[in-house]
Amino acid sequence: MDLDRVFENNKKWIQNKLSEDDNYFDNLGKGQSPELLYIGCSDSRVTAEDLMGLGPGEAFIHRNIANMVSGIDLSAMSVVEYAVVHLKVKHIVVCGHYACGGVKAAMQSADLGILNSWLRNIRDVYRIHKTELNAITDEEKKYDRLVELNVQEQCVNLIKTAAVQKASRERGLKVHGWVFDVHTGKLIDLKIDFERILKSIMEIYHLD
């Protein structure tokens, strides 16, 4: 990649934005008030704002390998805390995608170095749902289902957090699970039952 082209593209982008709105960058500098926190995968094919049709300022974005939400990941937890407590987002979306390299890597019997501890989280998702997954004979369909179940479990991890529980009680914050189909471009809503999950985990994970 010629990095000089990036700066040329940036100049063209500035010109295009100013041709549409003389005050575009003045308004951009006034702050942000997004209603959506999007937690997605770092995969270069999955560009969050583009696939949702949103512009700058409309979504707060966090991305990592395989769209994980781990309570010991200070980066992810800081993003959640800031988005929920300070930006007061109304929705949190965990968005996975089919053909996810992180999910496939997690299922390999290979030493992947520093990635091992990160991918162990996905292997834990497989362990929880191994009966369902082992019944799927088509490997690609099995990976696709693991992508979906991983999204579901990351939504559960979000609902375990104090900030999400408090915002849910006080102002109706919702958590959603989506999958992006890289083969068709479609966003698929997994219809995560936020209320059912919240009730099912409150005995153990209730945080005042």
C-alpha positions in Angstrom: 0.0 0.0 0.0 1.3 3.5 -0.9 0.7 5.5 2.2 1.0 8.7 0.3 -2.3 7.7 -1.3 -3.9 7.8 2.1 -3.1 11.4 2.6 -4.3 12.2 -0.9 -7.5 10.4 -0.1 -7.8 12.5 3.1 -7.5 15.7 1.2 -10.3 14.6 -1.2 -12.4 13.6 1.7 -12.0 17.0 3.3 -13.0 18.7 0.1 -16.0 16.5 -0.4 -17.3 17.1 3.2 -16.8 20.9 2.9 -18.6 20.9 -0.5 -21.6 19.3 1.2 -21.4 21.5 4.4 -19.2 24.4 5.1 -19.5 23.9 8.8 -18.9 20.1 8.8 -15.7 20.2 10.8 -16.8 23.0 13.1 -19.8 20.8 14.0 -17.6 17.7 14.3 -15.4 19.5 16.9 -18.3 20.4 19.2 -18.5 16.9 20.7 -20.3 13.6 20.4 -23.6 12.2 21.6 -24.0 8.8 20.1 -26.9 6.6 21.1 -25.2 3.3 20.1 -22.1 1.5 21.3 -20.8 -1.0 18.7 -18.5 -3.8 19.8 -17.2 -5.6 16.7 -14.3 -7.5 15.3 -11.0 -6.0 14.1 -11.3 -7.8 10.8 -10.4 -5.4 8.0 -13.5 -6.4 5.9 -16.0 -5.3 8.6 -16.2 -1.5 8.6 -18.6 -0.7 11.3 -20.0 2.7 10.2 -20.3 1.6 6.6 -22.3 -1.6 7.2 -24.7 0.3 9.4 -24.9 3.3 7.1 -23.9 5.7 9.9 -21.7 8.8 9.9 -19.2 10.3 12.3 -20.7 10.9 15.8 -23.5 8.4 15.5 -21.8 5.3 17.0 -19.1 4.8 19.6 -16.9 2.0 18.3 -14.8 -0.7 20.0 -13.1 -3.4 18.0 -10.9 -6.4 18.9 -10.2 -9.9 17.6 -13.5 -11.8 17.5 -15.6 -9.1 19.2 -14.9 -10.2 22.7 -16.2 -8.7 26.0 -13.9 -9.8 28.8 -14.2 -8.5 32.3 -10.4 -8.4 32.7 -9.9 -6.5 29.4 -9.4 -3.0 30.7 -9.7 -1.5 27.2 -13.1 -3.0 26.5 -14.4 -2.4 30.1 -13.2 1.3 29.9 -15.1 1.7 26.6 -18.3 0.2 28.1 -18.0 2.4 31.2 -17.4 5.6 29.2 -20.2 4.8 26.7 -22.8 3.8 29.3 -22.0 6.1 32.2 -20.8 9.3 30.4 -22.2 9.2 26.9 -25.3 7.5 28.1 -25.8 5.4 25.0 -29.3 3.7 24.6 -28.1 0.6 22.9 -25.1 -1.7 22.9 -24.5 -4.0 20.0 -22.1 -6.9 19.9 -21.5 -7.7 16.2 -19.7 -10.8 15.0 -19.3 -11.9 11.4 -19.2 -15.1 9.4 -15.8 -16.3 8.2 -14.2 -14.8 11.4 -10.5 -15.7 11.5 -10.4 -15.4 15.3 -13.2 -18.0 15.7 -11.5 -20.4 13.2 -8.1 -19.9 14.9 -9.6 -20.8 18.3 -10.6 -24.2 17.0 -7.2 -25.1 15.7 -5.0 -27.5 17.7 -2.0 -25.2 17.4 0.1 -23.0 19.7 -0.6 -19.5 18.6 1.6 -17.7 21.1 0.2 -14.6 22.8 -3.1 -15.2 21.0 -3.7 -18.4 23.1 -5.1 -16.6 26.2 -7.3 -14.4 24.1 -8.7 -17.3 21.9 -9.3 -19.3 25.1 -12.4 -17.2 25.6 -13.8 -18.5 22.3 -12.9 -22.1 23.3 -14.8 -21.6 26.5 -17.9 -20.6 24.3 -17.4 -23.9 22.4 -17.2 -25.8 25.7 -20.4 -24.3 27.0 -22.2 -25.2 23.8 -20.3 -28.3 22.7 -23.4 -30.6 22.6 -25.1 -28.4 20.0 -21.9 -27.7 18.1 -20.7 -31.3 18.0 -24.0 -32.3 16.4 -23.2 -30.1 13.4 -21.3 -32.2 10.8 -20.7 -29.5 8.2 -17.6 -27.6 9.4 -18.5 -24.3 7.8 -21.9 -24.4 9.4 -20.3 -25.3 12.7 -18.0 -22.2 12.5 -21.0 -20.0 11.6 -23.0 -21.3 14.6 -20.0 -20.7 16.8 -19.8 -17.1 15.6 -23.4 -16.7 16.6 -23.0 -18.3 20.0 -19.9 -16.3 20.6 -21.9 -13.1 20.0 -24.6 -14.4 22.4 -22.0 -15.1 25.2 -20.4 -11.7 24.8 -23.8 -10.1 25.2 -24.2 -12.2 28.5 -20.8 -10.8 29.6 -22.0 -7.3 29.0 -25.1 -7.9 31.0 -23.0 -9.1 33.9 -21.4 -5.6 34.3 -22.6 -3.1 36.9 -22.8 -0.2 34.5 -25.1 -2.1 32.1 -27.3 -3.4 34.9 -27.7 0.1 36.4 -28.4 1.8 33.0 -30.9 -1.0 32.2 -32.8 -0.3 35.5 -32.6 3.4 35.3 -33.1 4.3 31.7 -33.9 1.2 29.7 -30.5 0.5 28.1 -30.6 -2.6 25.8 -28.0 -5.1 24.6 -28.3 -6.6 21.1 -26.4 -9.3 19.3 -25.9 -9.1 15.5 -23.9 -11.0 12.9 -22.6 -9.5 9.6 -22.7 -11.9 6.7 -19.6 -11.1 4.7 -20.9 -13.1 1.8 -24.1 -11.1 1.3 -23.5 -7.8 3.2 -26.6 -8.4 5.4 -26.8 -7.6 9.1 -28.6 -10.4 11.0 -30.3 -9.7 14.3 -29.9 -12.7 16.6 -32.8 -11.5 18.7 -31.0 -11.7 22.0 -33.5 -11.9 24.8 -32.1 -9.2 27.0 -34.7 -9.5 29.8 -34.5 -13.3 30.0 -30.7 -13.2 30.2 -30.8 -10.5 32.8 -33.2 -12.4 35.0 -31.3 -15.7 34.5 -28.0 -14.3 35.8 -29.2 -11.9 38.5 -28.9 -14.4 41.3 -25.2 -14.7 40.8 -24.2 -11.5 38.9 -26.6 -8.9 40.5 -24.6 -5.7 41.2 -26.2 -2.8 43.0 
